[in-house]
């Protein structure tokens, strides 16, 4: 069973904001001759790294709802310019929309098990994927999605 992380997507107001950020990071990596991955740096290092990179994803909370995910490719330990150790989450370039799932604010990241994750939006049918993001949010808040 894969293990996943969940984290607040600070600064993003929509899935498109996240996609734009990922695309910018991917283009920067490609222009430097690197793979088109985005890297998210966080302070704390997960202890269950092997489980995370064995099919896990980072689930993003946007405006109080889990809304998207990116595949976790690698977890690295790095030292910042200030000498403090940090964790880099290397993420796949694709932002996959999920069924909206309400989530209260929290600090840092948390683990998620397979039975706790929302379904990918594509798996819910074309009718749902065609709805505007804001409408999907409202329907999820009402418990209708």
NORUR-V962400 format. One record per backbone hydrogen bond with DSSP energy under -0.5 kcal/mol. NH is the residue of the N-H (numbers start at 0). CO is the residue of the C=O. E is the energy in kcal/mol with one decimal. If there is no record, write none. Layout:
nh: {NH & NH}
co: {CO & CO}
e: {E & E}
This chain:
nh: {2 & 3 & 4 & 5 & 6 & 7 & 8 & 9 & 11 & 17 & 18 & 19 & 20 & 21 & 22 & 23 & 24 & 25 & 26 & 27 & 28 & 29 & 30 & 31 & 32 & 33 & 36 & 37 & 39 & 40 & 41 & 51 & 52 & 54 & 55 & 57 & 58 & 58 & 59 & 60 & 61 & 61 & 64 & 65 & 66 & 67 & 68 & 69 & 71 & 72 & 72 & 73 & 75 & 77 & 77 & 79 & 79 & 82 & 85 & 86 & 87 & 88 & 88 & 89 & 89 & 90 & 90 & 91 & 95 & 95 & 96 & 97 & 98 & 100 & 102 & 109 & 111 & 113 & 115 & 116 & 116 & 120 & 122 & 123 & 124 & 128 & 129 & 130 & 135 & 136 & 137 & 138 & 139 & 140 & 141 & 142 & 143 & 144}
co: {50 & 111 & 56 & 109 & 58 & 107 & 60 & 7 & 8 & 13 & 14 & 15 & 16 & 17 & 18 & 19 & 20 & 21 & 22 & 23 & 24 & 25 & 26 & 27 & 29 & 28 & 34 & 90 & 88 & 38 & 86 & 47 & 48 & 52 & 51 & 69 & 4 & 56 & 67 & 6 & 59 & 64 & 61 & 100 & 59 & 59 & 95 & 57 & 55 & 70 & 89 & 89 & 87 & 75 & 85 & 77 & 83 & 79 & 77 & 41 & 75 & 39 & 86 & 73 & 87 & 37 & 88 & 70 & 68 & 93 & 94 & 66 & 118 & 65 & 63 & 5 & 3 & 1 & 112 & 112 & 113 & 96 & 119 & 120 & 121 & 124 & 125 & 127 & 131 & 132 & 133 & 134 & 135 & 136 & 137 & 139 & 138 & 138}
e: {-1.3 & -2.7 & -2.4 & -2.1 & -2.4 & -0.6 & -2.9 & -1.2 & -1.6 & -1.6 & -2.8 & -2.8 & -2.1 & -2.6 & -2.8 & -2.4 & -2.3 & -2.6 & -2.5 & -2.1 & -2.3 & -2.6 & -2.5 & -1.1 & -1.9 & -3.1 & -2.1 & -1.5 & -2.4 & -0.5 & -2.9 & -1.6 & -2.3 & -0.7 & -1.6 & -3.2 & -3.3 & -0.6 & -3.1 & -2.4 & -0.6 & -2.9 & -1.1 & -3.4 & -2.6 & -1.2 & -2.0 & -1.8 & -2.4 & -0.7 & -2.9 & -1.3 & -2.8 & -0.5 & -2.4 & -0.5 & -2.9 & -2.2 & -3.5 & -3.2 & -2.7 & -3.2 & -0.5 & -2.9 & -0.7 & -3.2 & -0.6 & -2.7 & -2.8 & -0.7 & -0.6 & -2.6 & -3.2 & -1.3 & -2.7 & -1.7 & -2.5 & -0.6 & -2.2 & -0.6 & -0.8 & -2.7 & -1.2 & -2.0 & -0.9 & -1.7 & -1.6 & -1.2 & -2.2 & -2.2 & -2.0 & -2.6 & -2.3 & -2.3 & -1.7 & -1.2 & -2.9 & -0.7}
